[in-house]
Amino acid sequence: MTTSLFALFGLSLPGALARPERALCADALPSPGRRASRLARACRPAPGTRVPSLAVASLTLALGACSFGPNGNPPAMPQPAHYGALQQPAQTVTAQGTSQRFVAGAKPVPQWWKLYRSSALDALVDEGLRNSPDLGAADKRLAAAREQLKAQIGASMLPSIDAGAQASRQRGFGVPDFGPPTVVYNLFVGQLQAQYTFDIFGAARYANASLAAQVDSQAFQFDAARRALAANIVTGAIGAAALRAQIDVTERLVALANDDARDARRRYELGSASRSEALDAEQSAASLAASLPGLRAQSLATRHALAVLLGRTPDQAPDDLDLASLAVPEDVPVVVPSELLATRPDIQVADAAVKAAAADVGVATAQLFPSLSLSASMGKGGFSWPTALSGAGALWSIGASLSQPIFHGGALLAQRRAAYETYDAAVLRYKQTVLSAFQNVANTLAALEQDGDALASADAASRASEGAFNDAAARVRLGAIPPRAARASEQQYRSAQLNAIRHAGARLSDTASLFQAMGSPAGVAQEAQATQR
């Protein structure tokens, strides 16, 4: 089709347009994203084919059915049998009485944070989704993008009509020998002007399709921002609760170490302990106490960050949740890789970028072809108001303009080649985004599996050390062993408890990360935006 048009005007086909894979003839009007059928390839004329002058009208209509760019469909991606290097188990080991099951093929859970069964956590997430300035800004950017799309469609696909009025007083030269040398006169004009550019080759439609894909990208980014905000609130609340529990246990360890140091000092003063033993006890107590300020600073920083996520000032940070009040979600969905492409917002953003880049190729190609515009105006005019308003003052005009790029120093072809390079880059970015999503899911699944193993071992050690401490405390009450032996046993128990708290917090946080990695069901982004507004 392209060859025929250039032959019609007696021009040679540019080399960049001669590539057959760059111009596919479809079976309908230009529609970005429409797949070219197999029969459409037969629409390409052989090189050097000329079009008879009588076929000008049919050629123009046929050109309207040609697609000037890629169809915008994302490339096919390999579908792994399972996400990680090793096949994931059906469930994790039982830790603290709970085993998590990996439900293969399940759909993502929209409000997954409610599976923690904590009304306080639910309230925090709801408050953040309602009051976060970042999420509100993303919503406004999406609304602005949609209005820009409406404006561009209206400006490019519909005629423009403007009203104008002019009143002026002018002085000009008169006609020699027929009047005064200068003439002062008034001019009154009022008219309506209309203009319309025919989108014969789809330049405006491709441009609108590109902007529409960018608006879709904004919608997916809004969904990603909403999901990321919910995940950050959940992990922040879990982190703050775990730090609070660690601080409580560490404070008890510091108190026990101080008791040991005082006891060692007394025994040294009584001559039953060496000076080095007393100094070692004091050094251990001081080293343990030095870890508390860091934990407290980390706890405050986590609470401050959580307050900002909720739309509050840091001085209004929420109270820490009780780590024990957070239930571990027992069933976690594992979306199959083929469906993950439709549930992850980051993949959908990359998909929209491919569609936008494909439409931009169509725009760059359509700019190589003629442009046809019509204009018309009607109104009244005259040198006085009575004349302007009379029948003699009627004004009208109608015209058409046709322009065909001939020579632009290679700029148009270079822009087309640049559009194709941009499209190829968008395809590669899509591939990388999919691979990164698979990696993210694989890492999260592996982390959650190992969290269960680590927590099971840490919990077993904590329960064993707790039993040893209880036995030692009973023997102290019976006078069988000195109190410092019970303190040593309790220190072992508290250290094991501290380790179990860390692993319990990690399992809760990694569970949230896995829910986040699975994306959201189709349509949730639109529902979330409606709720946000």
Helices and strands as residue ranges (DSSP letters): H 2-8, G 15-17, G 20-22, E 24-25, G 39-43, G 53-55, H 56-63, E 66-67, E 101-104, G 112-116, H 119-131, H 133-157, E 160-173, E 182-198, H 203-269, H 275-309, G 314-316, G 323-325, E 331-334, H 337-343, H 345-366, E 371-382, H 385-389, G 391-393, E 394-403, H 411-477, H 483-517, H 524-532
